[in-house]
Amino acid sequence: MPNRWRVCTVTQVEEVKLLLRLVPIWTCCLLYAVVFAQPLTFFTKQGTMMDRRVGSRGFEIPPAAMQTFTSISSVSFVPIYDLVIVPIARKLSSKDSGKGITMLQRIGIGISLSILTMVVAALVESKRLEIARELGLIDVPGAVVPMSCLWLIPQYMLFGVSEVFTIVGLQEFFYDQMPDALRSLGAALYLSVIGIGSLLSSILISLIERASIAGGESWFSDNLNRAHLDYFYWLLALLTTFSLCLFVFFANHHIYKRVNPSI
């Protein structure tokens, strides 16, 4: 009887090769997942320190309700993507088959938009801190800066659009490129990107907290007017840009399981 530990079928070898091809793409998407955690945390915290009154009656927008703009932009952009972007991309593509935009291209565009999201968030936060300094609110814990929270809408909406590209792209990619016998693990692999990315976000924040305190002032002070979330956003933009460069490299060398063009 042959030793099963030494003899593998061609199918088993090919399945292992398919899984190994997914590892670099999975790794490069972890930084996107770190960015993914920010709208649910620090974006909301920014909103608590800004003027949330809307209208003459002084209605206040709950800080967490600003996340609605992410959902609105995602839902609104889906038909634009399907009815406008895909047909244009298909016409511009030299290949007759496919959707014009490959799965990896879709993910890469989403990661690029997440970088732009961090840049916009950093600029808005820098402006908020500048106003706080001008008005002498830095040393007033909990002081609301007279800057409308509506300035946060662009970063929420940009991130919503990035989700249409990256999140849907990741779901499609990991399901489609998994070995047929392991298709059920495709969703788990996609979800693991988000889960581990959230963990990495917590670890990164802890490391930066220790380093910034040692340097004299915490980037994540309880008094947000003395904190430096803008520095953190710039750092995420830089790290995600580096991750995107690696992603483009591996994506260009990725061999699809099916006959699909790579980016």
C-alpha positions in Angstrom: 0.0 0.0 0.0 1.5 3.4 -1.0 2.4 5.9 1.7 0.0 8.7 1.4 2.4 11.1 3.1 4.8 10.7 0.2 2.5 10.2 -2.8 0.3 13.1 -3.8 -2.0 13.3 -6.8 -1.6 16.0 -9.4 -4.9 17.5 -8.2 -3.6 17.9 -4.7 -0.3 19.5 -5.9 -2.3 22.0 -8.0 -4.6 22.8 -5.1 -1.6 23.6 -2.9 -0.1 25.8 -5.6 -3.4 27.7 -5.9 -3.4 28.3 -2.1 0.2 29.5 -2.1 -0.6 32.0 -4.9 -3.2 33.6 -2.7 -0.9 34.2 0.3 0.9 37.3 -1.1 -2.4 38.9 -2.2 -3.9 38.2 1.2 -0.9 39.7 3.0 -0.9 42.9 0.9 -4.6 43.5 1.7 -4.0 43.6 5.5 -3.1 47.3 5.5 -6.4 48.0 3.7 -8.1 46.3 6.6 -6.3 48.5 9.1 -7.7 51.5 7.2 -11.1 49.7 7.2 -11.1 50.0 11.1 -10.8 53.8 11.2 -14.3 54.9 10.1 -15.7 52.9 12.9 -13.4 54.3 15.5 -11.4 57.5 15.0 -13.6 59.0 12.4 -16.5 58.8 15.0 -14.2 60.3 17.7 -13.4 63.2 15.4 -17.1 63.8 15.0 -17.6 64.1 18.8 -15.2 67.1 18.8 -16.8 69.0 16.0 -20.0 71.1 15.6 -22.7 68.6 14.9 -25.6 71.1 14.8 -27.6 71.2 11.6 -30.5 73.5 10.7 -31.9 76.5 12.5 -33.4 74.4 15.3 -30.0 73.1 16.3 -30.5 69.4 15.7 -27.4 67.5 16.5 -26.2 64.6 14.4 -25.1 61.7 16.6 -21.4 61.1 15.8 -21.9 57.4 14.9 -24.6 58.4 12.5 -22.0 59.9 10.2 -21.2 56.3 9.2 -24.4 56.4 7.2 -22.6 58.3 4.5 -20.3 55.3 3.9 -23.4 53.1 3.3 -25.0 55.8 1.1 -21.9 56.2 -1.1 -21.5 52.4 -1.4 -25.1 51.8 -2.4 -25.1 54.7 -4.7 -21.9 53.8 -6.4 -22.7 50.1 -7.1 -25.1 50.9 -10.1 -22.5 53.5 -11.4 -19.9 50.8 -11.3 -22.0 48.2 -13.1 -23.7 50.5 -15.6 -21.0 53.0 -16.4 -17.5 52.0 -15.3 -17.6 48.3 -16.4 -19.0 49.0 -19.9 -16.4 51.8 -20.5 -13.6 49.5 -19.2 -14.8 46.7 -21.4 -14.6 49.0 -24.5 -11.2 50.2 -23.6 -9.9 46.7 -22.8 -8.1 44.9 -25.7 -9.6 41.6 -24.5 -13.1 40.7 -25.7 -13.9 38.5 -22.8 -14.2 39.4 -19.1 -15.6 42.5 -17.4 -12.9 44.9 -18.5 -11.7 45.2 -14.9 -10.1 42.1 -13.4 -10.6 41.1 -9.8 -7.1 42.3 -8.8 -7.5 45.6 -10.6 -10.7 46.1 -8.7 -9.0 45.4 -5.4 -6.1 47.7 -6.3 -8.3 50.6 -7.2 -10.1 50.2 -3.9 -6.8 50.3 -2.0 -5.8 53.4 -3.8 -9.1 55.1 -2.8 -8.4 54.1 0.8 -5.1 55.9 0.6 -6.9 59.0 -0.7 -9.4 58.6 2.2 -6.6 58.8 4.7 -5.1 61.8 3.0 -8.4 63.7 3.1 -9.0 62.6 6.8 -5.5 63.9 7.7 -6.2 67.3 6.0 -9.5 67.7 7.7 -8.1 66.8 11.1 -5.1 69.2 10.6 -7.6 72.0 9.9 -9.6 71.1 13.0 -6.5 71.2 15.2 -5.5 74.5 13.6 -8.8 76.0 14.6 -8.5 74.6 18.1 -5.1 76.2 18.5 -6.3 79.6 17.2 -9.2 79.6 19.6 -7.1 78.4 22.6 -9.1 75.2 22.9 -6.1 72.8 23.1 -6.0 72.6 26.9 -9.8 72.5 27.3 -10.7 68.8 27.5 -13.8 67.9 25.6 -14.1 71.4 24.0 -16.0 71.2 20.7 -14.2 73.0 17.9 -16.5 75.3 15.9 -16.0 73.4 12.6 -18.9 71.6 11.1 -18.9 67.8 11.2 -20.1 67.8 7.6 -16.4 68.3 6.7 -16.1 64.6 7.6 -18.5 63.5 4.8 -15.9 63.4 2.0 -13.7 60.9 3.9 -16.7 58.7 4.8 -18.0 58.7 1.2 -14.6 58.1 -0.3 -14.2 55.1 1.9 -17.7 53.8 0.9 -16.6 53.9 -2.8 -13.4 52.1 -1.9 -15.5 49.3 -0.3 -17.3 48.8 -3.6 -14.0 48.0 -5.2 -12.0 46.3 -2.5 -14.5 44.4 -0.4 -16.5 43.0 -3.3 -13.3 42.3 -5.1 -11.9 40.4 -2.2 -15.0 38.3 -1.9 -15.0 37.5 -5.6 -11.3 36.8 -5.8 -11.0 34.5 -2.8 -14.1 32.5 -3.8 -13.2 32.3 -7.4 -9.5 31.5 -7.0 -9.8 28.9 -4.2 -9.5 25.2 -5.2 -12.9 23.8 -6.1 -12.8 21.4 -3.1 -12.1 24.4 -0.7 -14.6 27.0 -2.1 -16.3 27.2 1.3 -13.1 28.5 2.8 -13.1 31.5 0.4 -15.4 33.5 2.5 -13.4 32.7 5.6 -10.2 33.8 4.0 -11.8 37.1 3.0 -13.2 37.7 6.5 -9.8 36.8 8.0 -8.3 39.8 6.2 -10.8 42.1 8.0 -10.4 40.4 11.3 -6.6 40.3 11.4 -6.4 43.8 9.9 -8.5 45.0 12.9 -6.1 43.3 15.2 -3.1 44.9 13.5 -4.8 48.2 13.9 -5.0 47.8 17.6 -1.3 46.6 17.8 -0.2 49.6 15.6 -2.1 52.0 17.8 -0.5 50.5 21.0 3.0 50.8 19.5 2.5 54.3 18.3 1.0 55.3 21.7 4.1 54.1 23.6 6.5 55.7 21.1 4.7 59.0 21.0 4.4 59.2 24.8 8.2 58.5 25.0 8.7 61.3 22.5 6.7 63.8 24.7 3.1 63.8 23.5 0.7 61.1 22.7 -0.9 61.0 19.2 -4.0 59.5 20.9 -4.5 61.7 23.9 -7.9 61.6 25.6 -8.1 65.3 24.9 -8.4 65.0 21.1 -7.5 68.7 20.7 -4.0 67.8 21.9 -3.8 64.6 20.0 -2.4 64.1 16.5 -4.8 61.8 14.6 -3.6 63.6 11.5 -0.1 62.2 12.0 -1.7 58.7 12.4 -3.7 59.2 9.2 -0.6 60.3 7.3 1.3 57.2 8.6 -1.5 54.9 7.4 -1.5 56.6 4.0 2.2 56.0 3.7 2.1 52.4 4.9 -0.9 51.6 2.7 1.0 53.1 -0.3 3.9 50.8 0.4 1.4 47.9 0.6 -0.2 48.9 -2.6 3.2 48.8 -4.4 3.7 45.3 -3.2 0.2 44.4 -4.2 0.7 45.6 -7.8 4.0 43.6 -8.0 2.4 40.4 -6.8 -0.8 41.0 -8.8 1.2 41.4 -12.0 2.8 38.1 -11.4 -0.4 36.3 -10.2 -1.6 33.4 -12.3 -5.3 33.1 -12.3 -6.9 29.7 -11.8 -9.1 30.4 -14.8 -8.4 32.2 -18.0 -8.6 35.7 -16.8 -6.3 38.6 -17.5 -4.2 39.8 -14.6 -3.5 43.4 -13.8 
